[in-house]
Amino acid sequence: MTSNVLLLLHPTVVTDQHMVEDIKSKISQDHKDYTLHQTIIDRITKGDIEFQNNSFDEIIYVNPNDPEYKEIPNSLMKLIFELLKETGKFSGDLPTDQNLDVFMNGFTITNDREWLKPEQQEKVVTLKKKTTVKKSLPLFKKLNDPVPVLTDSSAGTTDEEVESINNKRKLTESKLTYFSDDSSSDSEDDLINEDDLVFQSQKDRLIIPQKCELSNGKRRKKACKDCTCGLKELEEQELSEQATLQNSVLSNLAKSATAEAIRIEERLKNKIKFTEEDLSEIDFTVKGKTGGCGSCALGDAFRCDGCPFLGLPPFKPGEVVTLDGFGEDI
């Protein structure tokens, strides 16, 4: 029977014609009666080339890039799964870190790291619960205590009293026997080996979990409580990436703050300190002591805005200046 083989080429392989010829020769050695179809993977993903579903027995992917550049998107996995026949396989340069996505799209992974499309299984039908009424335990009436009868102690026990005592003893023994036997049988019946409930044929079947996708094809905003589709792991990965980014930003801010504090300390060490003589007020009436301009004694026309002698008449250096004339105004 002729087998259909599809050869998917990465765009980087097209430039190397010898590599393509070597791959074709290897395919001809592994397959006796086959029909080969060759195309570039971008043409399938963009929809330029379309094939019928369930039309290929094997799809071979050629990607000579490094492992970190061999990732296959989920949309392409779904398309390849639809193109393969049942028990068809997808082989070649496949990624090794997308096992969860592979299982979610319906594939199984063989020992040779090939993706196998399993046979279609029958739909699982849930069984209805039994409507039988649960067996209730038998009810026993408690015997009323016999009314004491005043009799002669010397008289012997009558036959009626003996029969009543025997009946009471038998009833007590029957109760103990019933509950002890029931508990022992229940304990033995409840111990069931789980492996006995699963057949070997059922072990070979793969239960494919349903995707956590909405009807419009978008991903859920939040994972379910018992998530099995991998969305919870993606959320945890996003949270860890955000925490890593925040930690890096905080560390950079701490480093910049430390560097700024060091620069401030260096500036404080190199600040100018004035001595007591530098800070003492200059007495312009003493000979040899002059202001910043050196012209305070010449009059207001030569004095600064903050000069303490503003408004006073000119005087000679060393002359004592009194403020008696301003006493009435103060």
C-alpha positions as CSV (number, residue, x, y, z in Angstrom):
1,M,0.0,0.0,0.0
2,T,1.3,3.4,-1.0
3,S,2.1,5.7,1.9
4,N,1.9,9.5,1.7
5,V,4.8,11.4,3.1
6,L,5.0,15.1,3.6
7,L,8.4,16.8,3.9
8,L,8.2,20.1,5.8
9,L,11.2,22.4,5.3
10,H,12.3,25.3,7.4
11,P,13.0,28.4,5.3
12,T,16.7,28.2,6.2
13,V,17.0,24.8,4.6
14,V,15.9,26.0,1.1
15,T,19.3,27.6,0.6
16,D,21.1,24.3,1.0
17,Q,20.2,22.1,-1.9
18,H,22.6,19.3,-0.9
19,M,20.9,18.9,2.5
20,V,17.5,18.5,0.9
21,E,18.8,15.9,-1.6
22,D,20.4,13.9,1.3
23,I,17.1,13.9,3.2
24,K,15.2,12.7,0.2
25,S,17.6,9.9,-0.4
26,K,17.3,8.8,3.2
27,I,13.5,8.8,2.9
28,S,13.7,6.6,-0.2
29,Q,15.8,4.1,1.8
30,D,13.3,4.0,4.7
31,H,10.2,3.8,2.5
32,K,9.7,1.4,-0.4
33,D,6.3,2.4,-1.8
34,Y,5.6,6.0,-1.0
35,T,4.5,9.3,-2.5
36,L,6.5,12.4,-1.4
37,H,5.1,15.9,-1.0
38,Q,7.5,18.7,-0.3
39,T,6.7,22.2,0.9
40,I,8.0,25.0,3.1
41,I,6.3,25.2,6.5
42,D,5.5,28.9,6.1
43,R,3.2,28.2,3.2
44,I,1.1,25.8,5.3
45,T,0.8,28.2,8.3
46,K,-0.2,31.1,6.0
47,G,-2.7,29.0,4.1
48,D,-1.0,29.3,0.7
49,I,-1.1,25.5,0.4
50,E,-3.9,23.4,1.7
51,F,-4.1,19.6,2.1
52,Q,-7.0,17.3,3.0
53,N,-7.3,16.1,6.6
54,N,-6.2,12.6,7.4
55,S,-4.2,12.3,4.2
56,F,-0.6,11.6,5.3
57,D,1.0,8.6,7.0
58,E,4.1,10.5,8.0
59,I,5.2,14.1,8.2
60,I,8.9,14.8,8.4
61,Y,10.1,18.2,9.7
62,V,13.6,19.5,8.8
63,N,14.9,22.4,11.0
64,P,18.7,22.7,11.3
65,N,18.5,25.6,13.8
66,D,19.6,25.4,17.5
67,P,17.1,23.7,20.0
68,E,16.0,27.1,21.4
69,Y,14.7,28.1,17.9
70,K,12.8,24.8,17.2
71,E,9.6,25.7,19.1
72,I,6.4,24.8,17.3
73,P,3.2,26.9,18.0
74,N,0.0,25.2,19.1
75,S,-1.8,26.3,15.9
76,L,0.8,24.4,13.8
77,M,0.6,21.3,16.1
78,K,-3.2,21.3,15.6
79,L,-2.9,21.5,11.8
80,I,-0.3,18.7,11.7
81,F,-2.6,16.5,13.9
82,E,-5.4,17.0,11.5
83,L,-3.3,16.2,8.4
84,L,-2.1,12.9,9.8
85,K,-4.0,9.7,9.5
86,E,-4.7,7.6,12.5
87,T,-1.4,6.0,13.8
88,G,0.4,8.5,11.6
89,K,3.6,9.9,13.0
90,F,5.4,13.3,13.0
91,S,9.2,13.0,13.1
92,G,12.3,15.0,12.3
93,D,13.8,18.0,14.2
94,L,11.2,18.4,16.9
95,P,11.4,20.4,20.2
96,T,12.0,18.5,23.4
97,D,10.6,21.0,25.9
98,Q,6.9,21.1,24.6
99,N,5.6,17.8,25.9
100,L,2.6,19.4,27.6
101,D,1.5,21.1,24.4
102,V,2.1,17.9,22.5
103,F,-0.2,15.9,24.8
104,M,-2.8,18.7,24.8
105,N,-3.0,18.5,21.0
106,G,-3.7,14.8,21.1
107,F,-0.3,13.3,20.3
108,T,1.6,10.6,22.1
109,I,5.4,10.6,22.3
110,T,7.2,7.4,21.4
111,N,10.6,6.2,22.7
112,D,12.2,7.5,19.5
113,R,10.9,11.1,20.3
114,E,8.3,10.9,17.5
115,W,4.8,12.3,17.8
116,L,2.2,9.6,17.2
117,K,-1.5,10.2,16.4
118,P,-3.4,7.6,18.3
119,E,-6.4,5.7,17.1
120,Q,-9.8,7.2,17.7
121,Q,-11.4,5.8,20.8
122,E,-15.0,5.4,21.6
123,K,-16.7,8.1,23.5
124,V,-16.9,7.7,27.2
125,V,-20.5,7.4,28.5
126,T,-21.2,8.1,32.2
127,L,-23.2,5.4,33.9
128,K,-26.3,6.4,35.8
129,K,-26.3,5.9,39.5
130,K,-28.3,2.9,40.9
131,T,-31.7,3.8,42.2
132,T,-32.0,0.9,44.6
133,V,-32.8,1.7,48.1
134,K,-30.0,1.1,50.6
135,K,-30.6,-1.8,52.8
136,S,-31.3,-0.7,56.3
137,L,-30.2,-2.5,59.4
138,P,-32.8,-4.5,61.4
139,L,-34.4,-2.8,64.3
140,F,-34.5,-4.5,67.6
141,K,-36.9,-3.6,70.3
142,K,-35.5,-3.3,73.8
143,L,-37.1,-5.7,76.2
144,N,-38.7,-4.0,79.1
145,D,-37.2,-4.8,82.5
146,P,-39.5,-7.3,84.3
147,V,-41.4,-5.9,87.2
148,P,-39.9,-7.3,90.4
149,V,-42.3,-9.6,92.1
150,L,-42.1,-10.1,95.9
151,T,-41.8,-13.8,96.4
152,D,-40.5,-16.1,98.9
153,S,-36.8,-16.4,98.6
154,S,-36.9,-20.0,99.6
155,A,-39.2,-20.8,96.7
156,G,-37.6,-22.1,93.5
157,T,-37.4,-20.4,90.0
158,T,-40.5,-21.0,87.9
159,D,-40.3,-22.3,84.2
160,E,-41.6,-18.9,82.9
161,E,-38.8,-17.0,84.5
162,V,-36.2,-19.4,83.2
163,E,-37.6,-19.1,79.6
164,S,-37.6,-15.3,79.8
165,I,-34.0,-15.2,80.9
166,N,-33.0,-17.6,78.1
167,N,-34.8,-15.5,75.5
168,K,-33.0,-12.3,76.7
169,R,-29.6,-14.0,76.5
170,K,-30.3,-15.3,73.0
171,L,-31.3,-11.9,71.8
172,T,-28.2,-10.3,73.2
173,E,-26.0,-12.9,71.5
174,S,-27.8,-12.5,68.2
175,K,-27.1,-8.7,68.3
176,L,-23.4,-9.2,69.0
177,T,-23.1,-11.9,66.3
178,Y,-24.9,-9.8,63.7
179,F,-22.7,-6.6,64.1
180,S,-19.5,-8.5,64.5
181,D,-20.0,-10.6,61.3
182,D,-21.2,-7.5,59.4
183,S,-18.2,-5.4,60.4
184,S,-15.7,-8.2,59.5
185,S,-17.3,-8.9,56.1
186,D,-17.4,-5.2,55.3
187,S,-13.8,-4.7,56.1
188,E,-12.8,-7.6,53.8
189,D,-15.1,-6.5,51.0
190,D,-14.0,-2.9,51.0
191,L,-10.3,-3.8,50.4
192,I,-10.1,-3.9,46.6
193,N,-6.9,-3.7,44.6
194,E,-7.1,-0.7,42.3
195,D,-4.9,-2.5,39.7
196,D,-7.5,-5.2,39.3
197,L,-10.0,-2.6,38.0
198,V,-7.8,-1.5,35.1
199,F,-7.3,-3.8,32.1
200,Q,-4.1,-3.8,30.0
201,S,-6.0,-2.5,27.0
202,Q,-7.2,0.5,29.0
203,K,-3.7,1.3,30.1
204,D,-2.6,1.7,26.5
205,R,-5.3,4.3,25.9
206,L,-4.4,7.9,26.5
207,I,-6.9,10.2,28.1
208,I,-6.5,13.6,26.5
209,P,-7.6,16.5,28.8
210,Q,-9.7,19.2,27.2
211,K,-8.3,22.6,26.6
212,C,-9.3,25.5,28.8
213,E,-10.4,27.7,25.9
214,L,-13.5,29.8,25.5
215,S,-15.9,29.5,22.6
216,N,-14.3,32.4,20.8
217,G,-10.9,30.8,20.8
218,K,-9.4,33.2,23.5
219,R,-7.6,32.0,26.6
220,R,-9.3,32.2,30.0
221,K,-8.2,35.0,32.2
222,K,-7.7,32.8,35.2
223,A,-7.0,29.1,35.6
224,C,-9.6,26.8,37.0
225,K,-9.3,25.4,40.5
226,D,-8.3,21.9,39.3
227,C,-6.4,23.1,36.2
228,T,-4.9,20.3,34.0
229,C,-4.3,22.2,30.7
230,G,-1.1,24.0,31.8
231,L,-2.7,27.5,32.2
232,K,-1.9,27.5,36.0
233,E,1.8,26.8,35.2
234,L,1.7,29.7,32.7
235,E,0.3,32.0,35.3
236,E,2.9,31.0,37.8
237,Q,5.6,31.6,35.2
238,E,4.2,35.1,34.5
239,L,4.1,35.9,38.2
240,S,7.7,34.7,38.7
241,E,8.8,36.9,35.7
242,Q,7.1,39.9,37.2
243,A,8.6,39.3,40.6
244,T,12.1,39.0,39.0
245,L,11.6,42.2,37.1
246,Q,10.5,44.1,40.2
247,N,13.4,42.8,42.2
248,S,15.8,43.9,39.5
249,V,14.2,47.4,39.4
250,L,14.4,47.7,43.2
251,S,18.0,46.5,43.3
252,N,18.9,49.1,40.6
253,L,17.2,51.8,42.7
254,A,19.0,50.7,45.8
255,K,22.4,50.8,44.0
256,S,21.7,54.3,42.6
257,A,20.6,55.6,46.0
258,T,23.8,54.2,47.6
259,A,25.9,55.8,44.9
260,E,24.2,59.2,45.5
261,A,24.7,58.9,49.3
262,I,28.4,58.3,48.7
263,R,28.7,61.4,46.5
264,I,26.9,63.5,49.1
265,E,29.3,62.3,51.8
266,E,32.2,63.2,49.6
267,R,30.9,66.7,49.0
268,L,30.3,67.1,52.8
269,K,33.9,66.1,53.4
270,N,35.2,68.7,50.9
271,K,33.0,71.6,52.1
272,I,34.5,75.0,53.0
273,K,34.8,75.7,56.7
274,F,35.2,79.3,58.0
275,T,37.3,80.0,61.0
276,E,36.1,82.3,63.9
277,E,38.2,85.1,62.5
278,D,36.6,84.8,59.1
279,L,33.1,84.9,60.6
280,S,33.8,87.9,62.9
281,E,32.1,91.2,62.0
282,I,34.4,93.7,60.2
283,D,34.8,97.0,62.1
284,F,35.1,99.6,59.5
285,T,36.2,102.3,62.1
286,V,39.4,100.5,62.8
287,K,42.4,101.4,60.6
288,G,43.4,98.6,58.3
289,K,39.9,97.0,58.5
290,T,37.9,97.7,55.4
291,G,34.7,96.3,53.8
292,G,34.5,94.2,50.7
293,C,34.5,97.4,48.6
294,G,36.9,99.3,50.7
295,S,35.0,102.5,50.2
296,C,32.6,102.7,53.2
297,A,34.3,105.8,54.6
298,L,33.8,107.8,51.4
299,G,30.0,108.1,51.8
300,D,26.7,106.6,50.6
301,A,27.6,107.0,46.9
302,F,30.4,104.5,47.4
303,R,28.7,102.1,49.9
304,C,27.0,98.7,49.1
305,D,23.3,98.0,49.6
306,G,23.9,96.1,52.9
307,C,26.5,98.4,54.3
308,P,25.9,99.3,58.0
309,F,27.0,102.8,57.5
310,L,24.3,103.7,55.0
311,G,22.9,107.2,55.8
312,L,26.0,108.3,57.8
313,P,28.2,111.1,56.6
314,P,31.7,110.3,55.2
315,F,34.4,109.7,57.9
316,K,38.0,109.0,58.1
317,P,39.3,105.5,58.6
318,G,39.8,105.0,62.4
319,E,37.3,107.7,63.3
320,V,34.8,106.8,66.0
321,V,31.2,107.0,64.6
322,T,28.4,107.6,67.1
323,L,24.7,107.2,66.6
324,D,23.5,109.8,69.1
325,G,21.6,111.8,66.4
326,F,19.4,108.7,65.8
327,G,18.3,108.1,69.4
328,E,15.0,110.0,69.1
329,D,14.0,108.1,65.9
330,I,14.7,104.6,67.4
